[in-house]
Amino acid sequence: MTGTPDHGTTEIERQLAEATPEQREKILTEVVRTEAGTILDTRLDDDSNFLENGLNSLTALELTKTLMALTGLEIAMVAIVENPTAAQLAHHLAQELAHTPS
C-alpha cells in the first residue's frame, strides 16, 4: 500500500495499512474498545460485552458509523451484535480488512 496518501485517509487507516495482520487486530481491538467505551460512557475490557454494558440500537448505530469513519471499512450493524466484545469485533474487522483490496 504505497503511493500518495488520500486526503480522506485517517491515521488509523494508515496504521492498519502498514501493520502486520497481528498488529492490525491489536490496533483494531484498541480502537473498538476505546470508541465503544466512549459511546457507552464506561470503561471496557477486551472481553466486556457491549450489550451487558448498555448497547442499544442507537448506540450500535453510532459505534458502527464511528468505526467506519475511522477504519474506512464498511461495517454492517449486525456485526456488532454478532461480535459483542472489543476482541471479537476487532477480530471480525481484521478478517474483513484482510479481504479488502488495497
N, C-alpha and C positions, 0 to 999 in steps of 0.2 A: 504494500500500500504506500507507494511513493508518489511524488508529484507535488503539484501546488495544492496547498490545503484549501478546502472550500471555506467560503466566508461563513457558512452556516454550521460548520463543524464545531462541536463543543469540545472542551478539554477532555471530558470523559471519553468521547468518541475517539479522540487522538490517542489517549492512553490505551484504549481497547485495541485499536488498530496495531499498536506497537507491541502489545503484550503476547506472551505465550498463552495457550489455552488454560493452563493452570492459573496464571496471573489474571486472565480475564475473569475467571469465576470468582477469584478473591476480590477484584475491583468491583464486580457486579454485586457481590454479597454486601460489601460496604455501602455501596450506593443505595441498594434496596433497603437495607436496614436503616440507614440514615433518613432516607426520604419517607419511608413508612412510619418511622418513629416521629418525625416532624408532623406528618399529616395526622397521625393518631394521638399526638401530644403525649407520648410515653417513650420510655427507653426500651428498646427491643434487643434481644439477643438474636443470634443467627437462627435459632430454633424456636423463637417466640411465634405463636400462631396469630396471624393478623386478625382472624375472626374473634378469637378469645380476647383480643385487645381493642375491640370496638370497631373493626372494619365493617362498613355498611356499603350500600350501593353507591352513595355519593363519594365516600372516601376512596372506594375502589376505583371509581372513575377518575378522581383527582390523582391517585397514585399511578394509574395507567398513563394518563396524559403527561405527568411529570417524568416518568421513566422513559416514555417515548421521546420526549423533548431532549432529555439528557443523553440517551444512547443512540438515537436515530433508528431504533428498531420499531417495527410495527408489532404492537402487543395487544392481543385480544384480552378483554377484561376478564374473561373466564380463566385465563392463565393464572390470575391472582388467586382465584378460588381453588383451582386445581393444584396450585403450588403455594400453600398458605403460610410459608415461613420464608424469611430472607434467604436462607441457604437453598431451599427448594426452588424458589423463584429465580435466584441467580443462576442455579444450575440449568434451569429451563432456558433462560435468556442466553446463557453461554452456548447452549446447543443450537439455539436459533441463530446466533451470531456466526457460529461455525458453518452454517448452511447458507449464509447470506453472501452473495457475490461482492467482492470489494470494489 
